[in-house]
Amino acid sequence: MITAVDHIQLAAPPGSEGRLRAYYVGVLQMAEIPKPPVLAARGGCWFRAGAVQLHLGVEAAFRPAKKAHPGLRVTGIEQYGARLESLGAQVEWDEDLPGHKRFYSYDPVGNRLEFLEPVTAV
């Protein structure tokens, strides 16, 4: 029986760890978590925000995920989107999911990320 998502793995090109750290830590405000030494030798980096973990693994024949993506729930989505834009991240708002405010953005290697917040009826 599945009980939870442990982490989401995205791919990244070799040598992109510095750009990924700048984005996931500096822009998204996630914390980098250490990889076990045997896995660290493969490259890539892992990040966490609360219970959410994103792992970025090096892939020699890298192609960014343009359609597949993690959906990351946030609070204060308007302010969060404005903060990302102020730091140079692309923010594309989308109104097609009923009951939610959401936008898409892309990490520095082109992976698509969805940010969403449920809308409560007043």
Backbone atoms as SQL, in Angstrom:
CREATE TABLE atoms (id INTEGER PRIMARY KEY, chain TEXT, resi INTEGER, resn TEXT, atom TEXT, x REAL, y REAL, z REAL);
INSERT INTO atoms VALUES
  (1, 'A', 1, 'MET', 'N', 0.835, -1.176, 0.000),
  (2, 'A', 1, 'MET', 'CA', 0.000, 0.000, 0.000),
  (3, 'A', 1, 'MET', 'C', 0.883, 1.244, 0.000),
  (4, 'A', 2, 'ILE', 'N', 0.608, 2.167, -0.901),
  (5, 'A', 2, 'ILE', 'CA', 1.347, 3.430, -0.962),
  (6, 'A', 2, 'ILE', 'C', 0.791, 4.365, 0.103),
  (7, 'A', 3, 'THR', 'N', 1.688, 5.011, 0.860),
  (8, 'A', 3, 'THR', 'CA', 1.241, 5.898, 1.937),
  (9, 'A', 3, 'THR', 'C', 1.650, 7.348, 1.736),
  (10, 'A', 4, 'ALA', 'N', 2.669, 7.608, 0.930),
  (11, 'A', 4, 'ALA', 'CA', 3.122, 8.986, 0.726),
  (12, 'A', 4, 'ALA', 'C', 4.124, 9.017, -0.415),
  (13, 'A', 5, 'VAL', 'N', 4.369, 10.204, -0.934),
  (14, 'A', 5, 'VAL', 'CA', 5.460, 10.405, -1.881),
  (15, 'A', 5, 'VAL', 'C', 6.703, 10.719, -1.062),
  (16, 'A', 6, 'ASP', 'N', 7.762, 9.949, -1.253),
  (17, 'A', 6, 'ASP', 'CA', 9.008, 10.177, -0.508),
  (18, 'A', 6, 'ASP', 'C', 9.811, 11.320, -1.110),
  (19, 'A', 7, 'HIS', 'N', 9.938, 11.335, -2.441),
  (20, 'A', 7, 'HIS', 'CA', 10.663, 12.398, -3.118),
  (21, 'A', 7, 'HIS', 'C', 10.287, 12.390, -4.592),
  (22, 'A', 8, 'ILE', 'N', 10.666, 13.452, -5.267),
  (23, 'A', 8, 'ILE', 'CA', 10.501, 13.551, -6.718),
  (24, 'A', 8, 'ILE', 'C', 11.890, 13.705, -7.310),
  (25, 'A', 9, 'GLN', 'N', 12.180, 12.939, -8.349),
  (26, 'A', 9, 'GLN', 'CA', 13.483, 12.992, -9.018),
  (27, 'A', 9, 'GLN', 'C', 13.324, 13.710, -10.350),
  (28, 'A', 10, 'LEU', 'N', 14.161, 14.707, -10.570),
  (29, 'A', 10, 'LEU', 'CA', 14.261, 15.389, -11.853),
  (30, 'A', 10, 'LEU', 'C', 15.679, 15.192, -12.374),
  (31, 'A', 11, 'ALA', 'N', 15.853, 15.306, -13.666),
  (32, 'A', 11, 'ALA', 'CA', 17.177, 15.155, -14.258),
  (33, 'A', 11, 'ALA', 'C', 17.810, 16.521, -14.484),
  (34, 'A', 12, 'ALA', 'N', 19.124, 16.516, -14.594),
  (35, 'A', 12, 'ALA', 'CA', 19.892, 17.732, -14.847),
  (36, 'A', 12, 'ALA', 'C', 21.150, 17.354, -15.625),
  (37, 'A', 13, 'PRO', 'N', 21.696, 18.282, -16.394),
  (38, 'A', 13, 'PRO', 'CA', 22.915, 17.969, -17.145),
  (39, 'A', 13, 'PRO', 'C', 24.143, 17.964, -16.234),
  (40, 'A', 14, 'PRO', 'N', 25.183, 17.258, -16.648),
  (41, 'A', 14, 'PRO', 'CA', 26.425, 17.261, -15.872),
  (42, 'A', 14, 'PRO', 'C', 26.946, 18.689, -15.671),
  (43, 'A', 15, 'GLY', 'N', 27.458, 18.961, -14.477),
  (44, 'A', 15, 'GLY', 'CA', 28.063, 20.256, -14.188),
  (45, 'A', 15, 'GLY', 'C', 27.088, 21.374, -13.847),
  (46, 'A', 16, 'SER', 'N', 25.812, 21.069, -13.669),
  (47, 'A', 16, 'SER', 'CA', 24.815, 22.119, -13.419),
  (48, 'A', 16, 'SER', 'C', 24.510, 22.332, -11.936),
  (49, 'A', 17, 'GLU', 'N', 25.202, 21.639, -11.056),
  (50, 'A', 17, 'GLU', 'CA', 24.876, 21.700, -9.629),
  (51, 'A', 17, 'GLU', 'C', 24.904, 23.122, -9.057),
  (52, 'A', 18, 'GLY', 'N', 25.854, 23.941, -9.450),
  (53, 'A', 18, 'GLY', 'CA', 25.928, 25.313, -8.950),
  (54, 'A', 18, 'GLY', 'C', 24.700, 26.124, -9.310),
  (55, 'A', 19, 'ARG', 'N', 24.253, 26.020, -10.549),
  (56, 'A', 19, 'ARG', 'CA', 23.051, 26.738, -10.987),
  (57, 'A', 19, 'ARG', 'C', 21.811, 26.212, -10.265),
  (58, 'A', 20, 'LEU', 'N', 21.766, 24.893, -10.053),
  (59, 'A', 20, 'LEU', 'CA', 20.631, 24.304, -9.350),
  (60, 'A', 20, 'LEU', 'C', 20.578, 24.776, -7.907),
  (61, 'A', 21, 'ARG', 'N', 21.732, 24.811, -7.245),
  (62, 'A', 21, 'ARG', 'CA', 21.776, 25.297, -5.857),
  (63, 'A', 21, 'ARG', 'C', 21.325, 26.758, -5.781),
  (64, 'A', 22, 'ALA', 'N', 21.779, 27.585, -6.705),
  (65, 'A', 22, 'ALA', 'CA', 21.401, 28.999, -6.703),
  (66, 'A', 22, 'ALA', 'C', 19.884, 29.146, -6.828),
  (67, 'A', 23, 'TYR', 'N', 19.264, 28.318, -7.628),
  (68, 'A', 23, 'TYR', 'CA', 17.823, 28.405, -7.846),
  (69, 'A', 23, 'TYR', 'C', 17.031, 27.775, -6.697),
  (70, 'A', 24, 'TYR', 'N', 17.305, 26.514, -6.401),
  (71, 'A', 24, 'TYR', 'CA', 16.489, 25.808, -5.409),
  (72, 'A', 24, 'TYR', 'C', 16.690, 26.355, -3.993),
  (73, 'A', 25, 'VAL', 'N', 17.895, 26.785, -3.657),
  (74, 'A', 25, 'VAL', 'CA', 18.152, 27.370, -2.335),
  (75, 'A', 25, 'VAL', 'C', 17.896, 28.879, -2.368),
  (76, 'A', 26, 'GLY', 'N', 18.505, 29.576, -3.314),
  (77, 'A', 26, 'GLY', 'CA', 18.426, 31.029, -3.339),
  (78, 'A', 26, 'GLY', 'C', 17.079, 31.572, -3.752),
  (79, 'A', 27, 'VAL', 'N', 16.439, 30.965, -4.743),
  (80, 'A', 27, 'VAL', 'CA', 15.170, 31.482, -5.255),
  (81, 'A', 27, 'VAL', 'C', 13.981, 30.807, -4.568),
  (82, 'A', 28, 'LEU', 'N', 13.948, 29.465, -4.562),
  (83, 'A', 28, 'LEU', 'CA', 12.806, 28.754, -3.981),
  (84, 'A', 28, 'LEU', 'C', 12.885, 28.637, -2.461),
  (85, 'A', 29, 'GLN', 'N', 14.037, 28.941, -1.883),
  (86, 'A', 29, 'GLN', 'CA', 14.264, 28.888, -0.439),
  (87, 'A', 29, 'GLN', 'C', 14.138, 27.483, 0.136),
  (88, 'A', 30, 'MET', 'N', 14.559, 26.493, -0.636),
  (89, 'A', 30, 'MET', 'CA', 14.637, 25.129, -0.131),
  (90, 'A', 30, 'MET', 'C', 16.002, 24.966, 0.537),
  (91, 'A', 31, 'ALA', 'N', 16.136, 23.948, 1.356),
  (92, 'A', 31, 'ALA', 'CA', 17.422, 23.647, 1.986),
  (93, 'A', 31, 'ALA', 'C', 18.067, 22.486, 1.237),
  (94, 'A', 32, 'GLU', 'N', 19.360, 22.584, 1.007),
  (95, 'A', 32, 'GLU', 'CA', 20.056, 21.441, 0.409),
  (96, 'A', 32, 'GLU', 'C', 20.270, 20.398, 1.489),
  (97, 'A', 33, 'ILE', 'N', 20.029, 19.152, 1.137),
  (98, 'A', 33, 'ILE', 'CA', 20.274, 18.048, 2.069),
  (99, 'A', 33, 'ILE', 'C', 21.391, 17.183, 1.498),
  (100, 'A', 34, 'PRO', 'N', 22.254, 16.663, 2.363),
  (101, 'A', 34, 'PRO', 'CA', 23.386, 15.883, 1.860),
  (102, 'A', 34, 'PRO', 'C', 22.942, 14.554, 1.254),
  (103, 'A', 35, 'LYS', 'N', 23.604, 14.200, 0.168),
  (104, 'A', 35, 'LYS', 'CA', 23.390, 12.897, -0.440),
  (105, 'A', 35, 'LYS', 'C', 24.322, 11.898, 0.233),
  (106, 'A', 36, 'PRO', 'N', 23.935, 10.637, 0.342),
  (107, 'A', 36, 'PRO', 'CA', 24.874, 9.628, 0.841),
  (108, 'A', 36, 'PRO', 'C', 26.119, 9.625, -0.054),
  (109, 'A', 37, 'PRO', 'N', 27.309, 9.414, 0.518),
  (110, 'A', 37, 'PRO', 'CA', 28.553, 9.508, -0.256),
  (111, 'A', 37, 'PRO', 'C', 28.555, 8.700, -1.557),
  (112, 'A', 38, 'VAL', 'N', 28.032, 7.497, -1.537),
  (113, 'A', 38, 'VAL', 'CA', 28.046, 6.673, -2.753),
  (114, 'A', 38, 'VAL', 'C', 27.191, 7.320, -3.849),
  (115, 'A', 39, 'LEU', 'N', 26.117, 8.007, -3.471),
  (116, 'A', 39, 'LEU', 'CA', 25.269, 8.683, -4.455),
  (117, 'A', 39, 'LEU', 'C', 25.834, 10.053, -4.827),
  (118, 'A', 40, 'ALA', 'N', 26.476, 10.714, -3.881),
  (119, 'A', 40, 'ALA', 'CA', 27.075, 12.024, -4.160),
  (120, 'A', 40, 'ALA', 'C', 28.143, 11.921, -5.248),
  (121, 'A', 41, 'ALA', 'N', 28.813, 10.789, -5.318),
  (122, 'A', 41, 'ALA', 'CA', 29.851, 10.593, -6.331),
  (123, 'A', 41, 'ALA', 'C', 29.276, 10.637, -7.749),
  (124, 'A', 42, 'ARG', 'N', 27.979, 10.441, -7.884),
  (125, 'A', 42, 'ARG', 'CA', 27.323, 10.468, -9.204),
  (126, 'A', 42, 'ARG', 'C', 26.972, 11.884, -9.651),
  (127, 'A', 43, 'GLY', 'N', 27.111, 12.873, -8.752),
  (128, 'A', 43, 'GLY', 'CA', 26.716, 14.240, -9.065),
  (129, 'A', 43, 'GLY', 'C', 25.274, 14.489, -8.695),
  (130, 'A', 44, 'GLY', 'N', 24.805, 15.671, -8.992),
  (131, 'A', 44, 'GLY', 'CA', 23.440, 16.049, -8.663),
  (132, 'A', 44, 'GLY', 'C', 23.349, 16.611, -7.263),
  (133, 'A', 45, 'CYS', 'N', 22.140, 16.959, -6.847),
  (134, 'A', 45, 'CYS', 'CA', 21.919, 17.503, -5.510),
  (135, 'A', 45, 'CYS', 'C', 20.469, 17.271, -5.091),
  (136, 'A', 46, 'TRP', 'N', 20.265, 17.284, -3.774),
  (137, 'A', 46, 'TRP', 'CA', 18.946, 17.068, -3.187),
  (138, 'A', 46, 'TRP', 'C', 18.539, 18.291, -2.383),
  (139, 'A', 47, 'PHE', 'N', 17.224, 18.576, -2.388),
  (140, 'A', 47, 'PHE', 'CA', 16.693, 19.730, -1.686),
  (141, 'A', 47, 'PHE', 'C', 15.429, 19.356, -0.926),
  (142, 'A', 48, 'ARG', 'N', 15.137, 20.140, 0.131),
  (143, 'A', 48, 'ARG', 'CA', 13.955, 19.875, 0.949),
  (144, 'A', 48, 'ARG', 'C', 13.309, 21.194, 1.371),
  (145, 'A', 49, 'ALA', 'N', 11.974, 21.158, 1.436),
  (146, 'A', 49, 'ALA', 'CA', 11.175, 22.227, 2.044),
  (147, 'A', 49, 'ALA', 'C', 10.067, 21.514, 2.807),
  (148, 'A', 50, 'GLY', 'N', 10.129, 21.548, 4.131),
  (149, 'A', 50, 'GLY', 'CA', 9.166, 20.791, 4.928),
  (150, 'A', 50, 'GLY', 'C', 9.291, 19.317, 4.614),
  (151, 'A', 51, 'ALA', 'N', 8.181, 18.667, 4.284),
  (152, 'A', 51, 'ALA', 'CA', 8.182, 17.239, 3.966),
  (153, 'A', 51, 'ALA', 'C', 8.480, 16.952, 2.494),
  (154, 'A', 52, 'VAL', 'N', 8.623, 17.998, 1.684),
  (155, 'A', 52, 'VAL', 'CA', 8.836, 17.846, 0.241),
  (156, 'A', 52, 'VAL', 'C', 10.329, 17.736, -0.060),
  (157, 'A', 53, 'GLN', 'N', 10.698, 16.697, -0.803),
  (158, 'A', 53, 'GLN', 'CA', 12.082, 16.540, -1.258),
  (159, 'A', 53, 'GLN', 'C', 12.105, 16.494, -2.781),
  (160, 'A', 54, 'LEU', 'N', 13.036, 17.257, -3.360),
  (161, 'A', 54, 'LEU', 'CA', 13.313, 17.200, -4.795),
  (162, 'A', 54, 'LEU', 'C', 14.752, 16.742, -4.958),
  (163, 'A', 55, 'HIS', 'N', 14.942, 15.691, -5.720),
  (164, 'A', 55, 'HIS', 'CA', 16.277, 15.171, -6.021),
  (165, 'A', 55, 'HIS', 'C', 16.567, 15.497, -7.474),
  (166, 'A', 56, 'LEU', 'N', 17.723, 16.040, -7.739),
  (167, 'A', 56, 'LEU', 'CA', 18.146, 16.294, -9.111),
  (168, 'A', 56, 'LEU', 'C', 19.353, 15.429, -9.405),
  (169, 'A', 57, 'GLY', 'N', 19.188, 14.523, -10.343),
  (170, 'A', 57, 'GLY', 'CA', 20.242, 13.592, -10.701),
  (171, 'A', 57, 'GLY', 'C', 20.824, 13.924, -12.059),
  (172, 'A', 58, 'VAL', 'N', 22.112, 13.704, -12.189),
  (173, 'A', 58, 'VAL', 'CA', 22.816, 13.991, -13.433),
  (174, 'A', 58, 'VAL', 'C', 22.492, 12.930, -14.478),
  (175, 'A', 59, 'GLU', 'N', 22.179, 13.413, -15.673),
  (176, 'A', 59, 'GLU', 'CA', 21.883, 12.535, -16.801),
  (177, 'A', 59, 'GLU', 'C', 22.673, 13.033, -18.007),
  (178, 'A', 60, 'ALA', 'N', 23.557, 12.193, -18.516),
  (179, 'A', 60, 'ALA', 'CA', 24.440, 12.604, -19.612),
  (180, 'A', 60, 'ALA', 'C', 23.654, 13.078, -20.840),
  (181, 'A', 61, 'ALA', 'N', 22.613, 12.363, -21.202),
  (182, 'A', 61, 'ALA', 'CA', 21.797, 12.735, -22.364),
  (183, 'A', 61, 'ALA', 'C', 20.577, 13.523, -21.896),
  (184, 'A', 62, 'PHE', 'N', 20.810, 14.529, -21.071),
  (185, 'A', 62, 'PHE', 'CA', 19.737, 15.301, -20.439),
  (186, 'A', 62, 'PHE', 'C', 18.841, 16.000, -21.441),
  (187, 'A', 63, 'ARG', 'N', 17.545, 15.908, -21.159),
  (188, 'A', 63, 'ARG', 'CA', 16.514, 16.711, -21.823),
  (189, 'A', 63, 'ARG', 'C', 15.584, 17.208, -20.730),
  (190, 'A', 64, 'PRO', 'N', 15.303, 18.503, -20.661),
  (191, 'A', 64, 'PRO', 'CA', 14.444, 19.005, -19.583),
  (192, 'A', 64, 'PRO', 'C', 13.021, 18.464, -19.683),
  (193, 'A', 65, 'ALA', 'N', 12.394, 18.296, -18.524),
  (194, 'A', 65, 'ALA', 'CA', 10.990, 17.881, -18.458),
  (195, 'A', 65, 'ALA', 'C', 10.133, 19.113, -18.737),
  (196, 'A', 66, 'LYS', 'N', 9.529, 19.162, -19.918),
  (197, 'A', 66, 'LYS', 'CA', 8.724, 20.321, -20.315),
  (198, 'A', 66, 'LYS', 'C', 7.240, 20.122, -20.006),
  (199, 'A', 67, 'LYS', 'N', 6.786, 18.888, -19.939),
  (200, 'A', 67, 'LYS', 'CA', 5.379, 18.591, -19.645),
  (201, 'A', 67, 'LYS', 'C', 5.262, 17.941, -18.263),
  (202, 'A', 68, 'ALA', 'N', 6.006, 16.864, -18.040),
  (203, 'A', 68, 'ALA', 'CA', 6.007, 16.218, -16.727),
  (204, 'A', 68, 'ALA', 'C', 6.598, 17.197, -15.725),
  (205, 'A', 69, 'HIS', 'N', 6.054, 17.214, -14.501),
  (206, 'A', 69, 'HIS', 'CA', 6.511, 18.192, -13.523),
  (207, 'A', 69, 'HIS', 'C', 6.030, 17.826, -12.123),
  (208, 'A', 70, 'PRO', 'N', 6.745, 18.304, -11.106),
  (209, 'A', 70, 'PRO', 'CA', 6.198, 18.205, -9.754),
  (210, 'A', 70, 'PRO', 'C', 5.200, 19.340, -9.536),
  (211, 'A', 71, 'GLY', 'N', 4.162, 19.069, -8.773),
  (212, 'A', 71, 'GLY', 'CA', 3.206, 20.091, -8.356),
  (213, 'A', 71, 'GLY', 'C', 3.505, 20.426, -6.905),
  (214, 'A', 72, 'LEU', 'N', 3.941, 21.647, -6.655),
  (215, 'A', 72, 'LEU', 'CA', 4.366, 22.055, -5.314),
  (216, 'A', 72, 'LEU', 'C', 3.331, 22.997, -4.712),
  (217, 'A', 73, 'ARG', 'N', 2.738, 22.580, -3.611),
  (218, 'A', 73, 'ARG', 'CA', 1.736, 23.404, -2.945),
  (219, 'A', 73, 'ARG', 'C', 2.420, 24.487, -2.126),
  (220, 'A', 74, 'VAL', 'N', 1.930, 25.717, -2.268),
  (221, 'A', 74, 'VAL', 'CA', 2.512, 26.860, -1.561),
  (222, 'A', 74, 'VAL', 'C', 1.400, 27.637, -0.858),
  (223, 'A', 75, 'THR', 'N', 1.796, 28.524, 0.040),
  (224, 'A', 75, 'THR', 'CA', 0.876, 29.474, 0.642),
  (225, 'A', 75, 'THR', 'C', 1.302, 30.869, 0.188),
  (226, 'A', 76, 'GLY', 'N', 0.333, 31.775, 0.110),
  (227, 'A', 76, 'GLY', 'CA', 0.646, 33.123, -0.353),
  (228, 'A', 76, 'GLY', 'C', 1.170, 33.123, -1.772),
  (229, 'A', 77, 'ILE', 'N', 0.455, 32.466, -2.671),
  (230, 'A', 77, 'ILE', 'CA', 0.977, 32.217, -4.019),
  (231, 'A', 77, 'ILE', 'C', 1.259, 33.502, -4.804),
  (232, 'A', 78, 'GLU', 'N', 0.442, 34.544, -4.631),
  (233, 'A', 78, 'GLU', 'CA', 0.704, 35.781, -5.374),
  (234, 'A', 78, 'GLU', 'C', 2.056, 36.366, -4.973),
  (235, 'A', 79, 'GLN', 'N', 2.311, 36.419, -3.659),
  (236, 'A', 79, 'GLN', 'CA', 3.578, 36.949, -3.170),
  (237, 'A', 79, 'GLN', 'C', 4.746, 36.043, -3.572),
  (238, 'A', 80, 'TYR', 'N', 4.504, 34.740, -3.526),
  (239, 'A', 80, 'TYR', 'CA', 5.555, 33.797, -3.896),
  (240, 'A', 80, 'TYR', 'C', 5.923, 33.962, -5.370),
  (241, 'A', 81, 'GLY', 'N', 4.911, 34.066, -6.230),
  (242, 'A', 81, 'GLY', 'CA', 5.163, 34.276, -7.655),
  (243, 'A', 81, 'GLY', 'C', 5.882, 35.584, -7.919),
  (244, 'A', 82, 'ALA', 'N', 5.467, 36.652, -7.221),
  (245, 'A', 82, 'ALA', 'CA', 6.119, 37.950, -7.387),
  (246, 'A', 82, 'ALA', 'C', 7.579, 37.877, -6.940),
  (247, 'A', 83, 'ARG', 'N', 7.841, 37.137, -5.862),
  (248, 'A', 83, 'ARG', 'CA', 9.224, 36.991, -5.381),
  (249, 'A', 83, 'ARG', 'C', 10.069, 36.269, -6.423),
  (250, 'A', 84, 'LEU', 'N', 9.530, 35.186, -7.001),
  (251, 'A', 84, 'LEU', 'CA', 10.279, 34.463, -8.023),
  (252, 'A', 84, 'LEU', 'C', 10.582, 35.369, -9.212),
  (253, 'A', 85, 'GLU', 'N', 9.582, 36.128, -9.660),
  (254, 'A', 85, 'GLU', 'CA', 9.800, 37.050, -10.778),
  (255, 'A', 85, 'GLU', 'C', 10.851, 38.097, -10.439),
  (256, 'A', 86, 'SER', 'N', 10.811, 38.621, -9.219),
  (257, 'A', 86, 'SER', 'CA', 11.786, 39.650, -8.833),
  (258, 'A', 86, 'SER', 'C', 13.209, 39.106, -8.815),
  (259, 'A', 87, 'LEU', 'N', 13.339, 37.789, -8.692),
  (260, 'A', 87, 'LEU', 'CA', 14.659, 37.154, -8.699),
  (261, 'A', 87, 'LEU', 'C', 15.026, 36.608, -10.082),
  (262, 'A', 88, 'GLY', 'N', 14.222, 36.962, -11.089),
  (263, 'A', 88, 'GLY', 'CA', 14.540, 36.601, -12.464),
  (264, 'A', 88, 'GLY', 'C', 13.943, 35.308, -12.969),
  (265, 'A', 89, 'ALA', 'N', 13.114, 34.652, -12.164),
  (266, 'A', 89, 'ALA', 'CA', 12.486, 33.402, -12.618),
  (267, 'A', 89, 'ALA', 'C', 11.261, 33.712, -13.474),
  (268, 'A', 90, 'GLN', 'N', 11.049, 32.901, -14.485),
  (269, 'A', 90, 'GLN', 'CA', 9.867, 33.023, -15.334),
  (270, 'A', 90, 'GLN', 'C', 8.662, 32.505, -14.555),
  (271, 'A', 91, 'VAL', 'N', 7.552, 33.238, -14.593),
  (272, 'A', 91, 'VAL', 'CA', 6.310, 32.829, -13.937),
  (273, 'A', 91, 'VAL', 'C', 5.191, 32.915, -14.969),
  (274, 'A', 92, 'GLU', 'N', 4.526, 31.782, -15.221),
  (275, 'A', 92, 'GLU', 'CA', 3.417, 31.714, -16.175),
  (276, 'A', 92, 'GLU', 'C', 2.157, 31.310, -15.418),
  (277, 'A', 93, 'TRP', 'N', 1.250, 32.255, -15.192),
  (278, 'A', 93, 'TRP', 'CA', 0.008, 31.974, -14.477),
  (279, 'A', 93, 'TRP', 'C', -0.933, 31.163, -15.343),
  (280, 'A', 94, 'ASP', 'N', -1.691, 30.273, -14.720),
  (281, 'A', 94, 'ASP', 'CA', -2.633, 29.406, -15.419),
  (282, 'A', 94, 'ASP', 'C', -3.905, 29.315, -14.575),
  (283, 'A', 95, 'GLU', 'N', -5.055, 29.560, -15.187),
  (284, 'A', 95, 'GLU', 'CA', -6.328, 29.563, -14.461),
  (285, 'A', 95, 'GLU', 'C', -7.187, 28.350, -14.779),
  (286, 'A', 96, 'ASP', 'N', -6.626, 27.306, -15.363),
  (287, 'A', 96, 'ASP', 'CA', -7.421, 26.184, -15.844),
  (288, 'A', 96, 'ASP', 'C', -7.720, 25.096, -14.817),
  (289, 'A', 97, 'LEU', 'N', -7.229, 25.219, -13.592),
  (290, 'A', 97, 'LEU', 'CA', -7.502, 24.203, -12.572),
  (291, 'A', 97, 'LEU', 'C', -8.511, 24.761, -11.569),
  (292, 'A', 98, 'PRO', 'N', -9.765, 24.329, -11.645),
  (293, 'A', 98, 'PRO', 'CA', -10.776, 24.870, -10.736),
  (294, 'A', 98, 'PRO', 'C', -10.374, 24.681, -9.266),
  (295, 'A', 99, 'GLY', 'N', -10.674, 25.718, -8.479),
  (296, 'A', 99, 'GLY', 'CA', -10.415, 25.638, -7.050),
  (297, 'A', 99, 'GLY', 'C', -8.982, 25.920, -6.647),
  (298, 'A', 100, 'HIS', 'N', -8.144, 26.352, -7.592),
  (299, 'A', 100, 'HIS', 'CA', -6.733, 26.608, -7.304),
  (300, 'A', 100, 'HIS', 'C', -6.231, 27.849, -8.038),
  (301, 'A', 101, 'LYS', 'N', -5.281, 28.509, -7.427),
  (302, 'A', 101, 'LYS', 'CA', -4.449, 29.485, -8.129),
  (303, 'A', 101, 'LYS', 'C', -3.151, 28.748, -8.405),
  (304, 'A', 102, 'ARG', 'N', -2.610, 28.954, -9.610),
  (305, 'A', 102, 'ARG', 'CA', -1.370, 28.246, -9.915),
  (306, 'A', 102, 'ARG', 'C', -0.574, 28.960, -10.981),
  (307, 'A', 103, 'PHE', 'N', 0.715, 28.652, -10.979),
  (308, 'A', 103, 'PHE', 'CA', 1.605, 29.119, -12.029),
  (309, 'A', 103, 'PHE', 'C', 2.670, 28.071, -12.278),
  (310, 'A', 104, 'TYR', 'N', 3.300, 28.200, -13.440),
  (311, 'A', 104, 'TYR', 'CA', 4.419, 27.351, -13.810),
  (312, 'A', 104, 'TYR', 'C', 5.683, 28.194, -13.849),
  (313, 'A', 105, 'SER', 'N', 6.788, 27.566, -13.558),
  (314, 'A', 105, 'SER', 'CA', 8.089, 28.190, -13.675),
  (315, 'A', 105, 'SER', 'C', 9.058, 27.108, -14.135),
  (316, 'A', 106, 'TYR', 'N', 10.283, 27.499, -14.403),
  (317, 'A', 106, 'TYR', 'CA', 11.282, 26.559, -14.913),
  (318, 'A', 106, 'TYR', 'C', 12.572, 26.731, -14.130),
  (319, 'A', 107, 'ASP', 'N', 13.195, 25.611, -13.796),
  (320, 'A', 107, 'ASP', 'CA', 14.481, 25.710, -13.110),
  (321, 'A', 107, 'ASP', 'C', 15.557, 26.104, -14.124),
  (322, 'A', 108, 'PRO', 'N', 16.793, 26.347, -13.684),
  (323, 'A', 108, 'PRO', 'CA', 17.812, 26.864, -14.614),
  (324, 'A', 108, 'PRO', 'C', 18.212, 25.906, -15.726),
  (325, 'A', 109, 'VAL', 'N', 17.813, 24.635, -15.633),
  (326, 'A', 109, 'VAL', 'CA', 18.132, 23.706, -16.714),
  (327, 'A', 109, 'VAL', 'C', 16.903, 23.375, -17.557),
  (328, 'A', 110, 'GLY', 'N', 15.774, 24.066, -17.282),
  (329, 'A', 110, 'GLY', 'CA', 14.595, 23.948, -18.124),
  (330, 'A', 110, 'GLY', 'C', 13.503, 23.019, -17.637),
  (331, 'A', 111, 'ASN', 'N', 13.640, 22.409, -16.457),
  (332, 'A', 111, 'ASN', 'CA', 12.582, 21.547, -15.930),
  (333, 'A', 111, 'ASN', 'C', 11.387, 22.396, -15.497),
  (334, 'A', 112, 'ARG', 'N', 10.196, 21.943, -15.859),
  (335, 'A', 112, 'ARG', 'CA', 8.958, 22.640, -15.513),
  (336, 'A', 112, 'ARG', 'C', 8.565, 22.317, -14.072),
  (337, 'A', 113, 'LEU', 'N', 8.146, 23.350, -13.341),
  (338, 'A', 113, 'LEU', 'CA', 7.656, 23.194, -11.968),
  (339, 'A', 113, 'LEU', 'C', 6.298, 23.873, -11.874),
  (340, 'A', 114, 'GLU', 'N', 5.351, 23.218, -11.227),
  (341, 'A', 114, 'GLU', 'CA', 4.026, 23.814, -10.995),
  (342, 'A', 114, 'GLU', 'C', 3.916, 24.201, -9.522),
  (343, 'A', 115, 'PHE', 'N', 3.429, 25.408, -9.272),
  (344, 'A', 115, 'PHE', 'CA', 3.199, 25.900, -7.919),
  (345, 'A', 115, 'PHE', 'C', 1.704, 26.173, -7.805),
  (346, 'A', 116, 'LEU', 'N', 1.051, 25.656, -6.775),
  (347, 'A', 116, 'LEU', 'CA', -0.378, 25.843, -6.653),
  (348, 'A', 116, 'LEU', 'C', -0.824, 26.032, -5.215),
  (349, 'A', 117, 'GLU', 'N', -1.954, 26.711, -5.080),
  (350, 'A', 117, 'GLU', 'CA', -2.556, 26.962, -3.777),
  (351, 'A', 117, 'GLU', 'C', -4.057, 26.802, -3.929),
  (352, 'A', 118, 'PRO', 'N', -4.681, 25.954, -3.083),
  (353, 'A', 118, 'PRO', 'CA', -6.143, 25.841, -3.136),
  (354, 'A', 118, 'PRO', 'C', -6.796, 27.175, -2.786),
  (355, 'A', 119, 'VAL', 'N', -7.919, 27.447, -3.447),
  (356, 'A', 119, 'VAL', 'CA', -8.690, 28.650, -3.185),
  (357, 'A', 119, 'VAL', 'C', -9.861, 28.238, -2.314),
  (358, 'A', 120, 'THR', 'N', -10.023, 28.893, -1.196),
  (359, 'A', 120, 'THR', 'CA', -11.160, 28.592, -0.334),
  (360, 'A', 120, 'THR', 'C', -12.295, 29.522, -0.680),
  (361, 'A', 121, 'ALA', 'N', -13.495, 28.962, -0.790),
  (362, 'A', 121, 'ALA', 'CA', -14.678, 29.760, -1.116),
  (363, 'A', 121, 'ALA', 'C', -15.060, 30.604, 0.097),
  (364, 'A', 122, 'VAL', 'N', -15.402, 31.859, -0.167),
  (365, 'A', 122, 'VAL', 'CA', -15.800, 32.766, 0.919),
  (366, 'A', 122, 'VAL', 'C', -17.279, 33.003, 0.858);
